[in-house]
Amino acid sequence: MKKHVMVISVPLMGHTNQLIALSEELVCRGYTVSFVIHPTAQTWVNDPNIQVIPWESQSVDSDDEYIAPKDAFWHKISQEPYSWRSSQLMLERVIAFYRPMYESLKRLLQEHHPDCLIIDRSVIPAIDLAIQQQLPLIIQTRFLGQFVKPSSDQPQFGTDYPTQMNLWQKFLNFLVPQLETFYLLPTMLKLNRIRQECAYQKDLPTPWDNQTIIVGSSFDIEPQRPLPTKVHMVGPIFSNHQKPVGDSLHDWLESGFGKTGVIYMAFGTLATLSTRQAKALIEGLVETGLKVLWSLPENQRSILPQLPSTVRVESFVPQPAVLSHPNVVVFVSHCGMNSIHESLYHGKPILALPFFGDQHYNAARLVDLGVALKLSKRSFSRNDVLDKINQLLDHPCYQEQALHISMRLKQTDGLNQAAQIVETIIQAA
């Protein structure tokens, strides 16, 4: 009888991409795979051999849903000037949804009886349930981050300091994480109380302690550090079934007018720009003389200024296929880890515009690596955009370093390594 692997994720594209790729590979290796996700994201799972299990959970204090958040919430997070405050807002959202997520997942586990669970790092209720029910568990994450802390002389996760810190930055690198932990402590205690109430237990482990973790990233991007035996850095995990660009977009990418080359711009599905930011970006990018392709969700189109004919806006594009196109010369990105992996895998330098979460830390690492320049969301102008794009294009070192990292990432074989770890866990169980 085939072993049943259940994959659980929140329906945020950046969280699901690697899990979908891994699910497809496990199906090819003969496993029964189910994918638990909200109905709005079911179409992201294209393999007909993967059973999609609809998962809905409503907040305990509103009619909002975790996976279909109000645009105003993510706009507030995106424009919040202080990272500790945006972290608190996201934690409060986890608290609001923890109990309904826990109860709905508990019913799904009782109904489907999986042999092994692969859970996105952010689905804390699912991790808690797996531990409580003693089910074989694998946590999957796109970045190492705080799962294994950097050494004290490295930039701490959540900061945006460079690797070569001056004395003041070293002091802040020590102090700021301590202050943020203290600031977030009441919110964390509130979350732990809800976890205890749901489990009817007083003592609960930290969700990620002593668990098998598959990290779909690489030390070619993240700072090197020793790893515990259960934490596996496998490299980026990409699907073997990448979607091509459509004919219309392909023809547009191929066509030439003005200066050669295309600047591709995308900020994921959650980061929300202000009208001022959109205007400065468009004006600066247009002034380069290159064509601009902007992947922008429909619900954010109100921020757009008047666009010249050299700018094309799409609500969705197959990003790996776009970044692999030889005419794409620079990627303007929020620096989510999936976007970083896809850009560097295809050797494209990055103009970084981070908004929240891990993005500021990620952007600083890219600048350290010599593959990116960074804008500040609070204060950049059209001239900043133009100047930094021209630097990325005029100095070959950025392209050369991006191509060097591309060569390294292509040797990691992340998908195969991740699948082998899953098979080892299933066989041991």
PyMOL commands that set and color helices and strands:
alter all, ss='L'
color gray80, all
select helices_A, chain A and resi 13-28+39-44+71-79+83-112+124-132+167-199+247-254+275-286+298-303+319-323+337-345+359-369+382-394+396-409+414-428
alter helices_A, ss='H'
color red, helices_A
select strands_A, chain A and resi 4-8+32-37+50-54+116-120+137-141+212-215+231-233+262-266+291-295+311-314+328-333+350-352+372-374
alter strands_A, ss='S'
color yellow, strands_A
deselect
rebuild
show_as cartoon
